Amino acid sequence: MRIELENLEGGKGSFAHVYQPDDLNPVDERIRLTEPVSVKGNVRLAGTEVFVNGHIETRAQVDCDRCLQPVALPVTAAFDLEYITGRDYEASEAAELTDAEMSVSVFDGEVIDVDEIVKEQILLAVPTRMLCREDCKGICPECGIDRNSGECTCVTDNIDPRWAALKNLK
């Protein structure tokens, strides 16, 4: 979905859209959307700046980082973004970026791409490390069995030879 700024009446507008999971998948190689994504928001022009705010809701599936089992999680995100044109960004000549400038995005001056906003906000809302549960035991590095569902008989006494001398310090 694209918002064409020349079509905004009075420099203001609102948008709402429901994306099907296949419309945005893959958001990332580790995130799979399992339900439609609902996005609602407002757009406001202020001179050459564009302010976009809104809310996103969906459900996603992410693999556990220890055992690789899929974990379902709700994804909700509120966003408040500011856009300036590339020309205005180059004219600012800032030697050092402030916190306020870090939240500013650059666009072509004509269109705001809501699809990219939605993907970005989903990526920011999903935790970088995901565990199916706090006490997840992971998978065995030798046989690959999920240690949460059963035990294996593998012996994992492989010690890195660089650390072997520390074993004698006990």
DSSP file (Angstrom, degrees, kcal/mol; ACC not computed):
  #  RESIDUE AA STRUCTURE BP1 BP2  ACC     N-H-->O    O-->H-N    N-H-->O    O-->H-N    TCO  KAPPA ALPHA  PHI   PSI    X-CA   Y-CA   Z-CA
    1    1 A M              0   0    0      0, 0.0   113,-1.9     0, 0.0   114,-0.9   0.000 360.0 360.0 360.0 135.1    0.0    0.0    0.0
    2    2 A R  E     -A  113   0A   0    111,-0.2     2,-0.6   112,-0.2   111,-0.2  -0.951 360.0-146.9-123.5 140.4    1.3    3.4   -1.0
    3    3 A I  E     -A  112   0A   0    109,-2.8   109,-2.3    -2,-0.4     2,-0.7  -0.929  12.5-153.6-107.0 114.4    0.3    6.8    0.3
    4    4 A E  E >   -A  111   0A   0     -2,-0.6     3,-1.4   107,-0.2   107,-0.2  -0.795   4.5-152.9 -89.6 118.4    0.6    9.5   -2.4
    5    5 A L  G >  S+     0   0    0    105,-2.5     3,-1.4    -2,-0.7    -1,-0.1   0.780  89.3  63.9 -65.9 -29.4    1.1   12.8   -0.7
    6    6 A E  G 3  S+     0   0    0    104,-0.4    -1,-0.3     1,-0.3   105,-0.1   0.714  98.7  57.4 -68.9 -17.9   -0.4   14.9   -3.5
    7    7 A N  G <  S+     0   0    0     -3,-1.4     2,-0.3     2,-0.1    -1,-0.3   0.461  79.1 111.2 -91.2  -1.6   -3.8   13.2   -2.9
    8    8 A L    X   -     0   0    0     -3,-1.4     3,-0.6    -4,-0.2     2,-0.6  -0.584  66.5-134.1 -75.8 130.8   -4.0   14.1    0.8
    9    9 A E  B >  S-B   12   0B   0      3,-0.6     3,-1.3    -2,-0.3    -2,-0.1  -0.749  84.9  -6.1 -87.5 123.0   -6.8   16.7    1.4
   10   10 A G  T 3  S-     0   0    0     -2,-0.6    -1,-0.2     1,-0.2     3,-0.1   0.681 122.0 -71.3  69.5  17.8   -5.7   19.5    3.6
   11   11 A G  T <  S+     0   0    0     -3,-0.6    34,-3.3     1,-0.2     2,-0.3   0.621 114.3  94.9  75.1  11.9   -2.3   17.9    4.3
   12   12 A K  E <   +BC   9  44B   0     -3,-1.3    -3,-0.6    32,-0.2     2,-0.3  -0.942  41.1 150.6-133.8 155.1   -3.9   15.2    6.4
   13   13 A G  E     - C   0  43B   0     30,-2.0    30,-3.2    -2,-0.3     2,-0.3  -0.977  26.8-137.1-170.0 166.7   -5.2   11.7    5.9
   14   14 A S  E     - C   0  42B   0     -2,-0.3     2,-0.3    28,-0.3    28,-0.3  -0.910  15.2-163.8-130.4 161.3   -5.7    8.3    7.5
   15   15 A F  E     + C   0  41B   0     26,-2.5    26,-2.7    -2,-0.3     2,-0.3  -0.988   9.6 178.9-144.8 152.4   -5.2    4.8    6.3
   16   16 A A  E     + C   0  40B   0     -2,-0.3     2,-0.3    24,-0.2    24,-0.2  -0.964  12.4 163.2-152.1 137.7   -6.3    1.3    7.2
   17   17 A H  E     - C   0  39B   0     22,-2.5    22,-2.7    -2,-0.3     2,-0.5  -0.992  27.9-144.7-155.6 148.9   -5.4   -1.9    5.5
   18   18 A V  E     - C   0  38B   0     -2,-0.3     2,-0.4    20,-0.2    20,-0.2  -0.974  19.9-159.8-118.6 116.8   -5.4   -5.7    6.3
   19   19 A Y  E     - C   0  37B   0     18,-2.9    18,-2.7    -2,-0.5    -2,-0.0  -0.758  15.2-130.4 -92.7 138.5   -2.5   -7.6    4.7
   20   20 A Q    >>  -     0   0    0     -2,-0.4     3,-1.7    16,-0.2     4,-0.8  -0.593  30.4-110.0 -78.2 151.4   -2.8  -11.3    4.2
   21   21 A P  H >> S+     0   0    0      0, 0.0     4,-1.9     0, 0.0     3,-0.8   0.858 118.9  55.4 -53.0 -38.0    0.2  -13.2    5.6
   22   22 A D  H 34 S+     0   0    0      1,-0.2    -3,-0.0     2,-0.2     0, 0.0   0.731  96.3  66.6 -69.1 -20.3    1.4  -14.1    2.1
   23   23 A D  H <4 S+     0   0    0     -3,-1.7    -1,-0.2     1,-0.2    -4,-0.0   0.842 117.5  22.4 -67.0 -32.6    1.4  -10.4    1.1
   24   24 A L  H << S+     0   0    0     -4,-0.8    -2,-0.2    -3,-0.8    -1,-0.2   0.578  94.4 147.9-112.0 -14.4    4.3   -9.7    3.5
   25   25 A N     <  +     0   0    0     -4,-1.9     7,-0.1    -5,-0.2    -5,-0.0  -0.482  58.4  39.1 -72.7 141.9    6.0  -13.1    4.0
   26   26 A P        +     0   0    0      0, 0.0    -1,-0.2     0, 0.0     3,-0.1   0.469  62.4 164.4 -84.5 133.4    8.8  -13.4    4.5
   27   27 A V  S    S-     0   0    0      4,-0.7     2,-0.3     1,-0.4     5,-0.1   0.889  82.8 -16.0 -68.6 -40.8    9.2  -10.5    6.8
   28   28 A D  B >  S-D   31   0B   0      3,-0.9     3,-0.7    95,-0.0    -1,-0.4  -0.946  76.2-100.2-156.2 162.2   12.5  -12.0    7.8
   29   29 A E  T 3  S+     0   0    0     -2,-0.3     3,-0.0     1,-0.2    -2,-0.0   0.720 123.3  40.3 -66.6 -17.5   14.0  -15.5    7.4
   30   30 A R  T 3  S+     0   0    0      1,-0.1    33,-0.6    32,-0.1     2,-0.5   0.528 103.6  74.9-106.6  -6.6   13.1  -16.3   11.0
   31   31 A I  E <   -DE  28  62B   0     -3,-0.7    -3,-0.9    31,-0.1    -4,-0.7  -0.928  53.4-177.1-114.1 124.8    9.6  -14.7   11.3
   32   32 A R  E     - E   0  61B   0     29,-2.3    29,-2.8    -2,-0.5     2,-0.3  -0.981  22.7-134.9-119.2 124.6    6.5  -16.2    9.6
   33   33 A L  E     + E   0  60B   0     -2,-0.5    27,-0.3    27,-0.2    -8,-0.1  -0.603  21.8 179.9 -76.7 134.7    3.2  -14.4    9.8
   34   34 A T        +     0   0    0     25,-2.3    26,-0.2    -2,-0.3    -1,-0.1   0.557  64.2  35.5-112.3 -13.5    0.3  -16.7   10.7
   35   35 A E  S    S-     0   0    0     24,-1.2    24,-0.3   -14,-0.1    -1,-0.1  -0.911  97.5 -78.0-134.9 162.4   -2.6  -14.3   10.8
   36   36 A P        -     0   0    0      0, 0.0     2,-0.6     0, 0.0   -16,-0.2  -0.243  44.8-124.8 -58.4 150.1   -3.6  -11.2    8.7
   37   37 A V  E     -C   19   0B   0    -18,-2.7   -18,-2.9    21,-0.1     2,-0.5  -0.883  20.6-158.7-102.1 121.7   -1.8   -8.0    9.6
   38   38 A S  E     +CF  18  57B   0     19,-2.6    19,-2.0    -2,-0.6     2,-0.4  -0.887  12.8 180.0-102.5 126.4   -4.1   -5.1   10.5
   39   39 A V  E     +CF  17  56B   0    -22,-2.7   -22,-2.5    -2,-0.5     2,-0.3  -0.992   5.3 172.7-128.7 134.7   -2.6   -1.6   10.2
   40   40 A K  E     +CF  16  55B   0     15,-2.0    15,-2.6    -2,-0.4     2,-0.3  -0.990  17.7 133.2-136.0 143.7   -4.3    1.7   11.0
   41   41 A G  E     -CF  15  54B   0    -26,-2.7   -26,-2.5    -2,-0.3     2,-0.3  -0.984  40.5-109.1-171.7-177.2   -2.8    5.1   11.0
   42   42 A N  E     -CF  14  53B   0     11,-2.8    11,-2.1    -2,-0.3     2,-0.4  -0.944  16.3-154.5-131.3 150.6   -2.7    8.8   10.2
   43   43 A V  E     -CF  13  52B   0    -30,-3.2   -30,-2.0    -2,-0.3     2,-0.4  -0.981  12.4-177.7-125.8 138.2   -0.5   10.9    7.9
   44   44 A R  E     -CF  12  51B   0      7,-2.3     7,-3.0    -2,-0.4     2,-0.4  -0.991  15.2-147.6-140.4 130.5    0.2   14.6    8.3
   45   45 A L  E     + F   0  50B   0    -34,-3.3     2,-0.3    -2,-0.4     5,-0.2  -0.780  15.4 177.1 -93.1 137.6    2.2   17.0    6.1
   46   46 A A  E >   - F   0  49B   0      3,-2.9     3,-1.9    -2,-0.4     2,-0.5  -0.761  65.7 -60.6-139.4  91.0    4.0   19.9    7.8
   47   47 A G  T 3  S-     0   0    0     -2,-0.3    -1,-0.1     1,-0.3     0, 0.0  -0.591 118.7 -19.0  70.3-120.8    6.0   21.8    5.1
   48   48 A T  T 3  S+     0   0    0     -2,-0.5    37,-0.4    -3,-0.1     2,-0.3   0.443 122.7  91.5 -97.4  -0.6    8.4   19.3    3.6
   49   49 A E  E <   -F   46   0B   0     -3,-1.9    -3,-2.9    35,-0.1     2,-0.4  -0.680  59.9-156.3 -94.6 149.5    8.2   16.9    6.6
   50   50 A V  E     -FG  45  83B   0     33,-2.2    33,-2.9    -2,-0.3     2,-0.5  -0.994   2.9-159.3-125.8 129.9    5.7   14.0    6.7
   51   51 A F  E     -FG  44  82B   0     -7,-3.0    -7,-2.3    -2,-0.4     2,-0.4  -0.938  10.2-177.0-111.5 128.4    4.6   12.5   10.0
   52   52 A V  E     +FG  43  81B   0     29,-2.5    29,-3.8    -2,-0.5     2,-0.3  -0.990   6.6 168.1-126.4 126.9    3.1    9.0   10.1
   53   53 A N  E     +FG  42  80B   0    -11,-2.1   -11,-2.8    -2,-0.4     2,-0.3  -0.968  14.0 121.7-135.1 156.4    1.7    7.3   13.2
   54   54 A G  E     -FG  41  79B   0     25,-2.2    25,-2.3    -2,-0.3     2,-0.3  -0.974  45.2 -95.1 178.5-166.8   -0.3    4.2   13.6
   55   55 A H  E     -FG  40  78B   0    -15,-2.6   -15,-2.0    -2,-0.3     2,-0.4  -0.996  21.1-160.9-143.6 141.2   -0.8    0.7   15.1
   56   56 A I  E     -FG  39  77B   0     21,-2.8    21,-2.1    -2,-0.3     2,-0.4  -0.968   8.1-178.4-125.5 140.0   -0.1   -2.8   13.9
   57   57 A E  E     +FG  38  76B   0    -19,-2.0   -19,-2.6    -2,-0.4     2,-0.3  -0.998  22.3 118.4-139.0 136.9   -1.6   -6.1   15.1
   58   58 A T  E     - G   0  75B   0     17,-2.1    17,-2.9    -2,-0.4     2,-0.4  -0.940  50.0-106.9-168.0-174.9   -0.9   -9.7   14.0
   59   59 A R  E     - G   0  74B   0     -2,-0.3   -25,-2.3   -24,-0.3   -24,-1.2  -0.985  32.7-173.8-129.1 144.1    0.4  -13.1   15.1
   60   60 A A  E     -EG  33  73B   0     13,-2.7    13,-2.5    -2,-0.4     2,-0.4  -0.863  19.6-134.2-133.5 166.3    3.7  -14.6   14.1
   61   61 A Q  E     +EG  32  72B   0    -29,-2.8   -29,-2.3    -2,-0.3     2,-0.4  -0.993  23.9 176.9-125.9 127.8    5.6  -17.8   14.4
   62   62 A V  E     -EG  31  71B   0      9,-2.6     9,-2.6    -2,-0.4     2,-0.2  -0.979  30.2-115.4-130.4 141.2    9.3  -17.8   15.4
   63   63 A D  E     - G   0  70B   0    -33,-0.6    67,-0.2    -2,-0.4     2,-0.1  -0.534  35.2-106.4 -77.1 141.7   11.6  -20.8   16.0
   64   64 A C     >  -     0   0    0      5,-2.5     4,-1.3    -2,-0.2    67,-0.2  -0.430  23.2-135.2 -62.5 137.3   13.0  -21.3   19.5
   65   65 A D  T  4 S+     0   0    0     65,-3.3    -1,-0.1     1,-0.2    66,-0.1   0.644  99.4  37.8 -73.8 -14.1   16.7  -20.4   19.5
   66   66 A R  T  4 S+     0   0    0     64,-0.3    73,-1.0     3,-0.1    -1,-0.2   0.836 133.2  15.8-101.7 -44.7   17.6  -23.5   21.5
   67   67 A C  T  4 S-     0   0    0     71,-0.3    -2,-0.1     2,-0.1    73,-0.1   0.499  89.2-128.5-113.0  -5.2   15.4  -26.4   20.3
   68   68 A L     <  +     0   0    0     -4,-1.3    -3,-0.1     1,-0.2    63,-0.0   0.590  56.2 146.4  67.7  13.9   14.0  -25.0   17.0
   69   69 A Q        -     0   0    0     -6,-0.1    -5,-2.5     1,-0.1    -1,-0.2  -0.592  57.1-102.7 -76.7 142.2   10.4  -25.7   17.9
   70   70 A P  E     -G   63   0B   0      0, 0.0     2,-0.4     0, 0.0    -7,-0.2  -0.418  34.8-161.2 -68.6 140.1    8.0  -23.1   16.5
   71   71 A V  E     -G   62   0B   0     -9,-2.6    -9,-2.6    -2,-0.1     2,-0.4  -0.989   7.0-146.1-123.9 124.9    6.7  -20.5   19.0
   72   72 A A  E     +G   61   0B   0     -2,-0.4   -11,-0.2   -11,-0.2   -13,-0.0  -0.730  25.3 171.3 -90.3 137.9    3.5  -18.5   18.3
   73   73 A L  E     -G   60   0B   0    -13,-2.5   -13,-2.7    -2,-0.4     2,-0.2  -0.999  33.6-115.9-147.1 145.7    3.4  -14.9   19.6
   74   74 A P  E     -G   59   0B   0      0, 0.0     2,-0.5     0, 0.0   -15,-0.3  -0.558  27.5-153.8 -76.3 145.0    1.2  -11.9   19.3
   75   75 A V  E     +G   58   0B   0    -17,-2.9   -17,-2.1    -2,-0.2     2,-0.4  -0.973  21.6 163.2-124.5 117.5    2.8   -8.9   17.6
   76   76 A T  E     +G   57   0B   0     -2,-0.5     2,-0.3   -19,-0.2   -19,-0.2  -0.997   6.9 172.0-131.2 139.3    1.5   -5.4   18.4
   77   77 A A  E     -G   56   0B   0    -21,-2.1   -21,-2.8    -2,-0.4     2,-0.4  -0.988  20.1-157.6-149.4 135.8    3.4   -2.2   17.6
   78   78 A A  E     -G   55   0B   0     -2,-0.3     2,-0.3   -23,-0.2   -23,-0.2  -0.921  21.9-167.3-107.7 140.2    2.6    1.4   17.7
   79   79 A F  E     -G   54   0B   0    -25,-2.3   -25,-2.2    -2,-0.4     2,-0.3  -0.955  22.0-174.9-133.1 151.2    4.7    3.7   15.5
   80   80 A D  E     +G   53   0B   0     -2,-0.3     2,-0.3   -27,-0.2   -27,-0.2  -0.857  24.8 176.3-143.3 100.5    5.4    7.4   15.2
   81   81 A L  E     -G   52   0B   0    -29,-3.8   -29,-2.5    -2,-0.3     2,-0.4  -0.768  20.4-154.8-116.0 152.7    7.6    8.2   12.2
   82   82 A E  E     -Gh  51 104B   0     21,-1.0    23,-3.0    -2,-0.3     2,-0.4  -0.990  12.2-165.4-126.2 135.4    9.0   11.3   10.6
   83   83 A Y  E     +Gh  50 105B   0    -33,-2.9   -33,-2.2    -2,-0.4     2,-0.3  -0.940   7.9 178.8-122.1 142.0   10.0   11.5    7.0
   84   84 A I  E     - h   0 106B   0     21,-2.5    23,-2.1    -2,-0.4   -35,-0.1  -0.936  34.5-100.8-132.2 160.4   12.0   14.2    5.1
   85   85 A T  E  >  - h   0 107B   0    -37,-0.4     4,-2.1    -2,-0.3    23,-0.2  -0.375  30.6-113.8 -76.8 159.6   13.1   14.3    1.5
   86   86 A G  H  > S+     0   0    0     21,-1.0     4,-2.3     1,-0.2     5,-0.2   0.853 117.6  56.2 -59.8 -36.3   16.6   13.4    0.4
   87   87 A R  H  > S+     0   0    0      2,-0.2     4,-1.7     1,-0.2    -1,-0.2   0.912 108.3  46.3 -63.1 -44.2   17.2   17.0   -0.6
   88   88 A D  H  > S+     0   0    0      2,-0.2     4,-1.0     1,-0.2    -2,-0.2   0.868 111.1  53.2 -67.6 -35.8   16.3   18.2    2.9
   89   89 A Y  H >X S+     0   0    0     -4,-2.1     3,-0.6     1,-0.2     4,-0.6   0.927 110.0  46.7 -64.8 -44.7   18.5   15.6    4.5
   90   90 A E  H >< S+     0   0    0     -4,-2.3     3,-0.6     1,-0.2    -1,-0.2   0.849 109.8  54.9 -65.6 -33.8   21.5   16.6    2.4
   91   91 A A  H 3< S+     0   0    0     -4,-1.7    -1,-0.2     1,-0.2    -2,-0.2   0.708  92.9  71.4 -73.0 -19.9   20.9   20.3    3.2
   92   92 A S  H << S-     0   0    0     -4,-1.0    -1,-0.2    -3,-0.6    -2,-0.2   0.811  76.1-166.9 -69.4 -29.1   21.0   19.6    6.9
   93   93 A E    <<  -     0   0    0     -3,-0.6     2,-0.3    -4,-0.6    -3,-0.1   0.835  13.7-179.6  47.3  44.1   24.8   19.0    6.9
   94   94 A A        -     0   0    0     -5,-0.3    -1,-0.2     1,-0.2     3,-0.1  -0.600  22.9-162.5 -77.1 131.2   24.7   17.6   10.4
   95   95 A A  S    S+     0   0    0     -2,-0.3     2,-0.4     1,-0.3    -1,-0.2   0.794  82.0  23.0 -80.9 -30.1   28.2   16.5   11.6
   96   96 A E  S    S-     0   0    0      0, 0.0     2,-0.3     0, 0.0    -1,-0.3  -0.999  83.4-124.5-139.5 134.3   26.7   14.4   14.4
   97   97 A L        -     0   0    0     -2,-0.4     2,-0.1    -3,-0.1    -2,-0.0  -0.599  22.3-148.2 -81.0 135.2   23.2   12.8   14.6
   98   98 A T     >  -     0   0    0     -2,-0.3     4,-1.3     1,-0.1    -1,-0.0  -0.453  32.0-101.2 -89.6 170.9   21.1   13.6   17.6
   99   99 A D  H  > S+     0   0    0      1,-0.2     4,-0.6     2,-0.2     3,-0.2   0.883 124.1  52.9 -60.0 -38.6   18.5   11.2   19.1
  100  100 A A  H >4 S+     0   0    0      1,-0.2     3,-0.7     2,-0.2    -1,-0.2   0.879 107.9  50.3 -65.3 -38.1   15.7   13.2   17.4
  101  101 A E  H >4 S+     0   0    0      1,-0.2     3,-1.2     2,-0.2    -1,-0.2   0.739  97.9  68.4 -73.3 -22.1   17.4   12.9   14.0
  102  102 A M  H 3< S+     0   0    0     -4,-1.3    -1,-0.2     1,-0.3    -2,-0.2   0.770  97.7  52.7 -67.4 -24.5   17.9    9.1   14.4
  103  103 A S  T << S+     0   0    0     -3,-0.7   -21,-1.0    -4,-0.6     2,-0.4   0.431  88.2 101.8 -91.0   1.7   14.2    8.6   14.1
  104  104 A V  E <   -h   82   0B   0     -3,-1.2     2,-0.3   -23,-0.1   -21,-0.2  -0.722  55.7-160.5 -89.9 133.1   13.9   10.5   10.8
  105  105 A S  E     -h   83   0B   0    -23,-3.0   -21,-2.5    -2,-0.4     2,-0.4  -0.797  12.8-129.0-110.0 155.4   13.6    8.6    7.6
  106  106 A V  E     +h   84   0B   0     -2,-0.3     2,-0.3   -23,-0.2   -21,-0.2  -0.844  30.4 171.1-104.7 138.9   14.3    9.7    4.1
  107  107 A F  E     -h   85   0B   0    -23,-2.1   -21,-1.0    -2,-0.4     5,-0.1  -0.854  46.6 -97.9-139.2 175.8   11.8    9.3    1.2
  108  108 A D        -     0   0    0      3,-0.4   -23,-0.1    -2,-0.3     4,-0.1   0.566  55.6-114.5 -76.9  -8.6   11.4   10.4   -2.4
  109  109 A G  S    S+     0   0    0      2,-0.3     3,-0.1   -25,-0.1    -1,-0.1   0.352 101.9  60.1  95.1  -6.8    9.1   13.3   -1.5
  110  110 A E  S    S+     0   0    0      1,-0.3  -105,-2.5  -105,-0.1  -104,-0.4   0.713 100.4  31.4-120.9 -37.0    6.0   11.9   -3.3
  111  111 A V  E     -A    4   0A   0   -107,-0.2     2,-0.5  -106,-0.1    -3,-0.4  -0.979  52.5-152.6-136.6 138.5    5.0    8.5   -1.8
  112  112 A I  E     -A    3   0A   0   -109,-2.3  -109,-2.8    -2,-0.4     2,-0.9  -0.955  20.7-142.0-106.2 126.4    5.2    6.8    1.6
  113  113 A D  E  >  -A    2   0A   0     -2,-0.5     4,-1.2  -111,-0.2     3,-0.3  -0.785  16.0-174.5 -92.9 104.0    5.4    3.0    1.3
  114  114 A V  H  > S+     0   0    0   -113,-1.9     4,-2.7    -2,-0.9     5,-0.2   0.811  79.6  66.4 -68.8 -31.0    3.2    1.5    4.1
  115  115 A D  H  > S+     0   0    0   -114,-0.9     4,-2.3     1,-0.2    -1,-0.2   0.920 103.2  46.0 -55.8 -45.2    4.3   -2.1    3.3
  116  116 A E  H  > S+     0   0    0     -3,-0.3     4,-2.4     2,-0.2    -1,-0.2   0.862 110.4  53.2 -68.4 -36.0    7.9   -1.2    4.3
  117  117 A I  H  X S+     0   0    0     -4,-1.2     4,-2.6     2,-0.2    -2,-0.2   0.938 109.9  48.5 -61.7 -46.2    6.7    0.5    7.5
  118  118 A V  H  X S+     0   0    0     -4,-2.7     4,-2.2     2,-0.2    -2,-0.2   0.931 112.5  47.2 -62.0 -47.2    4.7   -2.6    8.5
  119  119 A K  H  X S+     0   0    0     -4,-2.3     4,-2.2     1,-0.2    -1,-0.2   0.923 113.4  49.1 -60.2 -44.5    7.6   -5.0    7.8
  120  120 A E  H  X S+     0   0    0     -4,-2.4     4,-2.0     1,-0.2    -1,-0.2   0.914 111.3  48.5 -62.0 -44.1   10.0   -2.8    9.8
  121  121 A Q  H  X S+     0   0    0     -4,-2.6     4,-1.7     2,-0.2    -1,-0.2   0.855 109.9  51.9 -68.5 -35.0    7.7   -2.5   12.8
  122  122 A I  H  X S+     0   0    0     -4,-2.2     4,-1.7     2,-0.2    -1,-0.2   0.929 109.5  50.2 -65.0 -44.4    7.1   -6.2   12.9
  123  123 A L  H  < S+     0   0    0     -4,-2.2    -2,-0.2     1,-0.2    -1,-0.2   0.895 112.2  47.6 -59.2 -40.6   10.8   -6.8   12.9
  124  124 A L  H  < S+     0   0    0     -4,-2.0    -1,-0.2     1,-0.2    -2,-0.2   0.805 111.3  51.0 -71.3 -28.7   11.2   -4.3   15.7
  125  125 A A  H  < S+     0   0    0     -4,-1.7    -1,-0.2    -5,-0.1    -2,-0.2   0.753  93.1  82.2 -82.3 -25.4    8.4   -5.9   17.8
  126  126 A V  S  < S-     0   0    0     -4,-1.7   -51,-0.1    -5,-0.1     4,-0.0  -0.666  90.4-110.2 -83.7 131.8    9.6   -9.5   17.6
  127  127 A P        -     0   0    0      0, 0.0    -1,-0.1     0, 0.0    -2,-0.1  -0.242  14.8-134.7 -59.3 146.7   12.3  -10.3   20.2
  128  128 A T  S    S+     0   0    0      1,-0.2     2,-0.5    -4,-0.1    -2,-0.0   0.813  96.9  42.3 -73.6 -29.1   15.8  -10.9   18.9
  129  129 A R  S    S-     0   0    0      2,-0.0     2,-0.4   -65,-0.0    -1,-0.2  -0.982  76.7-170.4-118.4 126.2   16.2  -14.0   21.1
  130  130 A M        -     0   0    0     -2,-0.5   -65,-3.3   -67,-0.2     2,-0.4  -0.964   6.2-176.2-122.7 129.9   13.2  -16.4   21.3
  131  131 A L        -     0   0    0     -2,-0.4     3,-0.1   -67,-0.2   -67,-0.1  -0.969  27.0-142.2-121.8 140.6   12.8  -19.3   23.7
  132  132 A C  S    S-     0   0    0     -2,-0.4     2,-0.3     1,-0.3    -1,-0.1   0.833  90.6 -11.0 -68.0 -30.9    9.8  -21.7   23.8
  133  133 A R  S >  S-     0   0    0      1,-0.1     3,-1.5    -3,-0.1    -1,-0.3  -0.962  74.0-105.3-160.6 160.5   10.1  -21.7   27.6
  134  134 A E  T 3  S+     0   0    0     -2,-0.3    -1,-0.1     1,-0.3    -2,-0.1   0.847 117.9  46.8 -60.8 -36.9   12.7  -20.4   30.1
  135  135 A D  T 3  S+     0   0    0     -3,-0.1    -1,-0.3    -4,-0.0     2,-0.1   0.024  77.0 152.7 -97.4  29.0   14.0  -23.9   31.0
  136  136 A C    <   -     0   0    0     -3,-1.5    12,-0.0     1,-0.2    11,-0.0  -0.381  32.0-159.9 -60.5 129.9   14.4  -25.1   27.3
  137  137 A K        -     0   0    0      1,-0.2    -1,-0.2    -2,-0.1     2,-0.1   0.573  26.4-148.8 -90.8 -11.3   17.2  -27.7   27.2
  138  138 A G        -     0   0    0      8,-0.1     9,-2.3     2,-0.0    10,-0.4  -0.319  31.6 -48.9  79.1-162.3   17.8  -27.3   23.4
  139  139 A I  B     -I  146   0C   0    -73,-1.0     7,-0.2     7,-0.2     6,-0.1  -0.833  55.4-102.5-113.5 152.7   18.9  -30.0   21.1
  140  140 A C     >  -     0   0    0      5,-2.1     4,-1.3    -2,-0.3    -2,-0.0  -0.551  22.2-145.7 -71.1 129.9   21.8  -32.5   21.5
  141  141 A P  T  4 S+     0   0    0      0, 0.0    -1,-0.1     0, 0.0    -2,-0.0   0.687  95.5  46.5 -71.9 -15.6   24.8  -31.4   19.4
  142  142 A E  T  4 S+     0   0    0      3,-0.1    -2,-0.0    12,-0.0    14,-0.0   0.926 130.8  10.7 -89.6 -54.5   25.7  -35.0   18.7
  143  143 A C  T  4 S-     0   0    0      2,-0.1    -1,-0.0    11,-0.0    -4,-0.0   0.629  90.5-126.7-106.2 -15.7   22.5  -36.8   17.8
  144  144 A G     <  +     0   0    0     -4,-1.3     2,-0.1     1,-0.3     3,-0.0   0.551  52.1 152.6  84.7   7.7   20.1  -33.8   17.3
  145  145 A I        -     0   0    0      1,-0.1    -5,-2.1    -6,-0.1     2,-0.7  -0.445  54.5-110.9 -71.9 145.1   17.3  -35.1   19.7
  146  146 A D  B >>  -I  139   0C   0     -7,-0.2     3,-1.2     1,-0.2     4,-1.0  -0.679  24.5-154.7 -74.3 113.3   15.1  -32.4   21.3
  147  147 A R  T 34 S+     0   0    0     -9,-2.3    -1,-0.2    -2,-0.7    -8,-0.1   0.620  88.9  65.6 -70.3 -12.3   16.2  -32.6   24.9
  148  148 A N  T 34 S+     0   0    0    -10,-0.4    -1,-0.3     1,-0.2     3,-0.1   0.790 108.7  37.7 -76.1 -28.0   12.8  -31.3   26.1
  149  149 A S  T <4 S-     0   0    0     -3,-1.2     2,-0.3     1,-0.3    -2,-0.2   0.570 130.4 -12.1-101.3 -10.6   11.0  -34.4   24.8
  150  150 A G     <  -     0   0    0     -4,-1.0     2,-0.3    -5,-0.0    -1,-0.3  -0.973  64.6-103.5-176.9 165.9   13.6  -37.0   25.7
  151  151 A E        -     0   0    0     -2,-0.3     2,-0.3    -3,-0.1    -5,-0.1  -0.746  27.2-150.6-102.5 151.1   17.1  -37.8   26.9
  152  152 A C        -     0   0    0     -2,-0.3    -2,-0.0     2,-0.1    -5,-0.0  -0.731  17.0-133.3-114.0 168.7   19.9  -39.1   24.7
  153  153 A T        +     0   0    0     -2,-0.3     2,-0.1     2,-0.1    -1,-0.0   0.150  58.1 134.3-106.4  16.7   22.8  -41.3   25.6
  154  154 A C        -     0   0    0      1,-0.1     2,-0.6     2,-0.0    -2,-0.1  -0.408  52.6-134.9 -69.9 142.2   25.4  -39.2   23.9
  155  155 A V        -     0   0    0     -2,-0.1     2,-0.2     1,-0.1     3,-0.1  -0.880  19.0-174.0 -97.6 122.0   28.6  -38.4   25.8
  156  156 A T        +     0   0    0     -2,-0.6    -1,-0.1     1,-0.2    -2,-0.0  -0.409  39.4 126.4-115.4  56.1   29.5  -34.8   25.4
  157  157 A D        +     0   0    0     -2,-0.2     2,-0.5     2,-0.1    -1,-0.2   0.159  28.8 138.1 -94.9  17.1   32.9  -34.7   27.2
  158  158 A N        -     0   0    0     -3,-0.1     2,-0.5     1,-0.0    -2,-0.0  -0.515  35.2-167.6 -66.8 117.9   34.6  -33.1   24.2
  159  159 A I        -     0   0    0     -2,-0.5     5,-0.1     2,-0.0    -2,-0.1  -0.920  26.8-115.0-112.1 132.9   36.9  -30.4   25.7
  160  160 A D    >>  -     0   0    0     -2,-0.5     3,-2.1     1,-0.2     4,-0.7  -0.483  25.0-133.2 -61.7 125.6   38.5  -27.8   23.6
  161  161 A P  T 34 S+     0   0    0      0, 0.0     4,-0.4     0, 0.0     3,-0.3   0.751 103.8  64.4 -58.8 -23.2   42.2  -28.6   23.8
  162  162 A R  T 34 S+     0   0    0      1,-0.2     3,-0.1     2,-0.1     4,-0.1   0.774 110.5  37.2 -69.6 -24.1   42.9  -24.9   24.4
  163  163 A W  T X> S+     0   0    0     -3,-2.1     3,-1.3     1,-0.1     4,-0.5   0.435  88.2  97.9-105.0  -2.4   41.0  -25.1   27.7
  164  164 A A  G >< S+     0   0    0     -4,-0.7     3,-1.2    -3,-0.3     4,-0.5   0.827  76.0  61.1 -58.8 -35.6   42.1  -28.7   28.8
  165  165 A A  G >4 S+     0   0    0     -4,-0.4     3,-0.8     1,-0.3    -1,-0.3   0.788  95.3  63.0 -64.7 -26.6   44.8  -27.4   31.1
  166  166 A L  G X4 S+     0   0    0     -3,-1.3     3,-1.4     1,-0.2    -1,-0.3   0.732  87.6  71.8 -70.3 -20.4   42.2  -25.6   33.2
  167  167 A K  G X< S+     0   0    0     -3,-1.2     3,-0.8    -4,-0.5    -1,-0.2   0.822  92.9  56.2 -63.8 -30.9   40.6  -29.0   34.1
  168  168 A N  G <  S+     0   0    0     -3,-0.8    -1,-0.3    -4,-0.5    -2,-0.2   0.524  87.2  79.7 -80.3  -5.4   43.5  -29.8   36.3
  169  169 A L  G <         0   0    0     -3,-1.4    -1,-0.2     1,-0.2    -2,-0.1   0.604 360.0 360.0 -79.0 -10.5   43.1  -26.6   38.4
  170  170 A K    <         0   0    0     -3,-0.8    -1,-0.2    -4,-0.2    -2,-0.1   0.520 360.0 360.0 -63.0 360.0   40.2  -28.1   40.5
